[in-house]
């Protein structure tokens, strides 16, 4: 149960810190499983039957395996959300975090429990017991989480397409800065990698399912065809007070292209503005950035936009990496996976980059590398023109 911690000021941080991490991904249940999967240099994707263009065809997708606490929910979506949050809270507690009086909850969500909604309509024809219907509502998983831990702070869903997890982190920082909450549990969950969703992303020219991800998804490399779809639920405990934080979140910025529902504005003006806002909020200069944790979908328009930003704002100085070839593009939870990878890297002294398999941008890291320290920027670009960037740094 949360309560006042008399030693909070003794461990006060100037910036919001990541106090705990929990993860459920295509690699399995737990942040250590995610970490070892990233270090393996192998994709989490497997061939899934029924995902191809024909009924019996297969496609490469990174799906969360069955698991979790059946007492929490009959839906794997609800179980993954709860388990990632439980793991993050236990992790933060082991690192010296003690909840303040007001603990808020933010959930980054785009389409919600897609598979469960599909079954609701197609199998149950819209008729279920009320308690089973209520599990479909976005407010329910957050309520279950708050009830388990007795958190009475503000609770809110955040949605900004594939930029949602970054936006939730920025919102958490605003809550801490304004005093709305003493601590924030931030969860990003997306389990929308269904056959129907994959079909449409393939038709849009963004996703690839007919080839192993490392062969198809090559951000900043020749021959890249797009991203492989993935699923994840990633949770963070965010606080100003913890003895052994993973990393600090110095600042963040958000803009919108107001250009197209899918395509990136070819002028990239608002992506540049987003980066400037984030750097200004963090009170750092482009030259201070050591690592660029890319959106890195492997699509042509994304590669062009990020290369333009790297060249004209950062003068091709930062090391660059993307984990989407490994964990998949987890849509609304994508930035959650990628921030978790960066934060774990700060703690363990390794950058978990994907291996290079084709001629590549000269600053792209080739597989796991020793972490040199310094500042990381994490860019996310979402459909609908949603741009966001967060700035990470060593906690000390």
C-alpha positions in Angstrom: 0.0 0.0 0.0 1.4 3.4 -0.9 2.3 5.8 1.9 4.5 8.8 2.7 8.1 7.9 2.6 10.0 10.1 5.1 13.3 9.6 3.2 12.0 10.8 -0.2 13.9 14.1 -0.1 17.1 12.2 0.8 17.0 10.7 -2.7 15.5 13.5 -4.6 16.3 13.6 -8.3 16.2 16.8 -10.4 14.7 14.8 -13.2 12.1 12.0 -13.6 13.9 8.7 -13.3 13.0 5.2 -14.4 12.8 3.3 -11.1 11.5 -0.1 -12.4 10.9 -2.0 -15.6 8.5 -4.8 -16.5 8.1 -6.4 -19.9 6.0 -9.0 -21.7 7.1 -9.4 -25.4 7.3 -11.8 -28.2 10.4 -13.2 -26.5 8.3 -14.2 -23.5 7.3 -13.0 -20.0 9.7 -10.8 -18.1 12.3 -8.1 -18.7 15.2 -10.6 -18.4 13.7 -12.6 -21.2 13.5 -9.5 -23.3 17.0 -8.5 -22.5 18.5 -11.9 -23.4 16.4 -12.0 -26.5 17.8 -8.6 -27.7 21.4 -9.7 -26.9 20.9 -12.9 -28.8 20.7 -10.9 -32.1 17.7 -13.2 -33.1 14.2 -12.0 -33.9 11.4 -12.8 -31.5 9.2 -13.6 -34.5 8.0 -17.1 -35.5 6.0 -18.4 -38.4 2.3 -18.1 -37.5 -0.3 -20.2 -39.4 -3.3 -18.3 -40.8 -1.4 -15.0 -41.1 -0.6 -15.1 -44.9 -2.7 -14.0 -47.8 -4.3 -17.5 -48.0 -6.1 -19.3 -45.3 -3.3 -21.9 -44.7 -0.3 -19.6 -45.4 2.1 -18.5 -42.7 3.7 -15.2 -41.8 6.5 -14.0 -39.5 5.0 -12.2 -36.4 6.3 -11.7 -32.9 3.4 -12.7 -30.7 3.3 -12.8 -26.9 3.1 -16.5 -25.8 0.3 -17.5 -23.5 0.9 -17.0 -19.9 0.1 -14.7 -17.0 -2.2 -14.9 -14.0 -5.6 -16.4 -14.9 -7.1 -14.8 -11.8 -6.4 -11.4 -13.2 -8.3 -11.8 -16.5 -9.6 -14.3 -19.0 -7.9 -12.1 -21.7 -4.1 -12.4 -22.3 -4.2 -8.7 -23.0 -5.3 -7.9 -19.4 -2.9 -10.5 -18.0 0.1 -9.1 -19.9 -0.7 -5.5 -18.8 -1.0 -6.6 -15.2 2.1 -8.8 -15.2 4.3 -6.1 -16.8 3.2 -3.6 -14.2 3.6 -6.1 -11.3 7.2 -6.8 -12.5 8.0 -3.1 -12.8 6.7 -2.3 -9.3 8.5 -5.2 -7.7 11.7 -4.2 -9.6 11.4 -0.6 -8.4 10.8 -1.7 -4.8 13.9 -3.8 -4.9 15.8 -0.7 -6.1 14.7 1.4 -3.1 11.5 3.0 -4.4 8.8 3.7 -1.9 5.5 5.0 -3.3 4.5 8.6 -2.5 1.0 9.6 -1.3 -0.3 10.0 -4.9 0.6 7.4 -7.5 -0.9 7.9 -10.9 -1.4 5.4 -13.7 -0.9 6.1 -17.4 -1.7 3.5 -20.1 -0.5 3.9 -23.6 -3.1 2.3 -25.8 -4.1 2.4 -29.4 -6.5 -0.3 -30.5 -6.9 -2.1 -27.2 -7.8 -5.8 -26.8 -8.2 -6.4 -30.5 -8.4 -10.2 -30.4 -11.0 -10.1 -27.6 -13.1 -7.6 -29.4 -13.0 -9.7 -32.5 -14.2 -12.7 -30.5 -16.9 -10.6 -28.9 -18.4 -9.8 -32.3 -17.7 -12.9 -34.4 -17.9 -15.7 -31.8 -20.3 -14.3 -29.2 -22.3 -12.1 -31.6 -22.1 -9.2 -29.1 -23.7 -11.2 -26.2 -21.7 -11.9 -23.1 -22.1 -11.7 -19.3 -21.7 -8.1 -18.2 -18.5 -8.9 -16.2 -16.9 -10.4 -19.3 -18.0 -7.5 -21.5 -16.5 -5.0 -19.0 -13.0 -6.6 -19.6 -13.1 -5.1 -23.1 -13.2 -1.5 -21.9 -9.9 0.4 -21.7 -10.7 1.6 -18.2 -10.9 -1.9 -16.8 -7.3 -3.0 -16.9 -6.2 0.2 -15.2 -8.8 -0.2 -12.5 -7.7 -3.7 -11.8 -4.1 -2.5 -11.5 -5.1 0.4 -9.1 -7.2 -2.0 -7.0 -4.3 -4.5 -6.5 -1.9 -1.9 -5.3 -4.2 0.7 -3.7 -3.1 3.5 -6.1 -5.5 6.4 -5.8 -3.9 9.0 -8.1 -5.1 10.0 -11.5 -5.6 7.4 -14.2 -5.7 8.0 -17.9 -5.3 6.3 -21.3 -2.9 7.9 -23.7 -3.2 7.4 -27.5 -1.0 8.8 -30.2 -0.6 5.9 -32.6 2.9 4.4 -32.7 4.1 7.3 -30.7 1.9 6.5 -27.7 4.5 5.1 -25.3 6.8 8.1 -25.7 3.8 10.4 -25.2 2.8 8.6 -22.0 6.3 9.1 -20.6 6.2 12.8 -21.5 2.7 13.0 -19.8 4.1 11.3 -16.7 6.9 13.9 -16.5 4.3 16.7 -16.7 2.3 15.1 -13.9 5.4 14.9 -11.7 6.5 18.4 -12.6 3.1 19.9 -11.8 2.6 17.9 -8.6 -0.4 16.0 -9.9 1.3 12.8 -8.9 4.3 11.9 -6.7 5.0 8.8 -8.8 3.6 7.4 -12.0 3.1 3.8 -13.2 3.3 4.0 -17.0 2.2 0.9 -19.0 2.2 0.6 -22.8 0.3 -2.4 -24.2 -0.4 -3.4 -27.8 -1.6 -6.8 -28.9 -3.0 -5.9 -32.3 -0.8 -8.2 -34.4 -3.8 -10.1 -35.8 -4.0 -11.6 -39.3 -6.4 -8.8 -40.3 -4.1 -6.0 -39.0 -1.1 -7.5 -40.7 -3.0 -7.8 -44.0 -3.7 -4.0 -44.0 -0.2 -2.9 -43.0 1.2 -5.1 -45.8 -1.2 -3.5 -48.3 -0.1 -0.1 -47.1 3.5 -1.0 -47.9 4.7 -0.8 -44.3 4.7 -4.3 -42.9 6.4 -7.5 -44.2 5.3 -11.0 -43.2 6.7 -13.2 -45.9 10.3 -13.0 -44.8 12.3 -13.5 -41.5 12.4 -10.0 -39.9 16.2 -9.6 -39.9 16.1 -10.2 -43.7 13.2 -7.9 -44.3 13.4 -5.1 -41.7 16.8 -3.4 -42.1 16.5 0.2 -40.9 19.4 2.3 -42.3 20.5 -0.6 -44.5 20.1 -1.4 -48.1 17.3 -3.7 -49.2 14.9 -2.9 -46.3 11.3 -3.7 -47.1 9.5 -2.6 -43.9 8.7 -3.8 -40.4 7.7 -7.1 -38.9 4.7 -6.8 -36.6 5.0 -7.5 -32.9 3.2 -7.4 -29.5 4.3 -6.1 -26.1 3.2 -4.8 -22.8 6.0 -2.8 -21.1 5.7 -1.0 -17.8 7.8 1.7 -16.0 7.8 3.1 -12.5 8.6 6.8 -12.8 9.7 8.7 -9.8 12.0 11.5 -8.6 12.9 9.4 -5.6 14.6 6.0 -5.9 18.0 4.7 -4.6 19.1 2.9 -7.8 17.3 4.2 -10.9 18.0 2.9 -14.4 18.2 6.3 -16.1 16.8 9.8 -16.0 14.2 11.2 -18.4 15.5 14.7 -19.0 12.8 16.0 -21.3 10.5 15.4 -24.2 8.8 17.0 -27.1 5.7 16.4 -29.3 4.5 17.8 -32.6 2.1 16.8 -35.4 2.8 17.0 -39.2 -0.9 17.8 -40.0 0.0 16.4 -43.4 -1.4 12.9 -44.0 -3.1 10.1 -42.1 -0.2 7.7 -43.0 2.6 9.4 -44.8 5.4 11.5 -43.2 5.6 15.1 -44.4 8.5 15.0 -46.8 9.7 18.4 -45.6 10.3 16.8 -42.1 9.7 20.3 -40.6 7.7 19.1 -37.6 10.0 16.2 -36.9 12.8 18.8 -36.5 10.6 20.9 -34.3 9.8 17.9 -32.2 13.5 17.2 -31.7 14.2 20.9 -30.8 11.4 20.9 -28.3 12.8 17.8 -26.6 16.4 19.1 -26.5 15.2 22.4 -25.2 13.1 20.8 -22.5 16.1 18.7 -21.5 18.4 21.8 -21.6 20.9 20.1 -23.9 22.4 20.7 -27.3 22.4 18.4 -30.3 26.2 18.0 -29.9 25.5 16.5 -26.4 23.7 13.5 -27.8 25.7 10.2 -27.9 23.0 7.7 -29.0 20.0 7.9 -31.3 17.5 5.2 -30.5 15.6 5.3 -33.8 12.0 4.8 -34.6 13.7 2.5 -37.2 10.8 0.8 -38.9 12.8 0.0 -42.0 10.3 1.7 -44.3 11.7 4.1 -46.9 10.0 7.2 -45.7 11.0 6.5 -42.1 14.7 5.9 -43.0 14.7 9.1 -45.2 13.2 11.2 -42.4 15.5 9.9 -39.7 18.6 10.2 -41.9 17.6 13.8 -42.6 17.3 14.6 -38.9 20.6 12.9 -38.1 22.5 14.7 -40.9 21.1 18.2 -40.5 20.4 18.5 -36.8 22.9 16.1 -35.2 25.6 16.3 -37.9 25.9 12.5 -38.1 27.6 12.3 -34.7 25.4 9.9 -32.6 25.6 6.2 -32.7 22.4 4.8 -34.1 20.4 1.7 -33.4 16.9 0.2 -33.7 15.5 -2.9 -31.9 12.5 -3.3 -34.2 14.3 -6.0 -36.3 14.5 -8.0 -33.1 11.3 -7.3 -31.0 9.1 -6.4 -34.0 7.1 -3.2 -34.4 4.9 -3.3 -31.4 2.7 -0.4 -32.5 1.5 1.6 -29.5 4.0 -0.2 -27.2 6.9 0.2 -29.6 8.6 3.1 -27.8 8.0 1.3 -24.5 10.1 -1.7 -25.7 12.7 0.7 -27.1 13.0 2.9 -24.0 13.2 -0.3 -21.9 16.1 -1.6 -24.0 17.9 1.8 -23.7 17.3 1.9 -19.9 18.5 -1.6 -19.3 21.5 -0.7 -21.4 22.4 2.2 -19.1 22.2 -0.2 -16.2 24.2 -3.0 -17.7 26.7 -1.2 -19.9 25.5 -2.6 -23.2 23.7 -1.1 -26.2 21.4 -4.0 -27.5 21.6 -3.1 -31.2 20.4 -5.4 -33.9 23.1 -6.9 -36.2 23.8 -5.4 -39.6 23.2 -7.7 -42.5 23.6 -5.3 -45.5 25.5 -2.1 -46.5 24.5 0.4 -43.9 24.6 3.9 -42.6 28.1 4.5 -41.2 26.9 5.3 -37.7 24.6 2.3 -37.3 25.7 0.0 -34.6 26.3 -3.7 -35.5 24.9 -5.9 -32.8 25.4 -5.4 -29.0 28.1 -2.9 -28.2 29.7 -1.6 -24.9 27.8 1.4 -23.7 29.9 4.6 -23.8 27.7 6.6 -21.5 26.0 9.9 -22.3 22.7 11.0 -23.6 20.2 9.0 -25.7 17.3 10.5 -27.7 14.4 8.2 -28.5 12.4 9.3 -31.6 8.9 7.9 -32.4 6.8 8.6 -35.4 3.2 7.6 -35.4 0.5 7.4 -38.0 -1.6 10.6 -38.2 1.6 12.7 -38.1 2.3 12.1 -34.4 6.0 12.8 -33.7 7.6 12.5 -30.2 11.1 12.4 -28.7 12.3 11.7 -25.2 15.7 12.4 -23.9 17.4 9.8 -21.6 20.6 10.2 -19.5 22.5 8.5 -16.8 20.6 8.8 -13.5 23.5 10.5 -11.7 
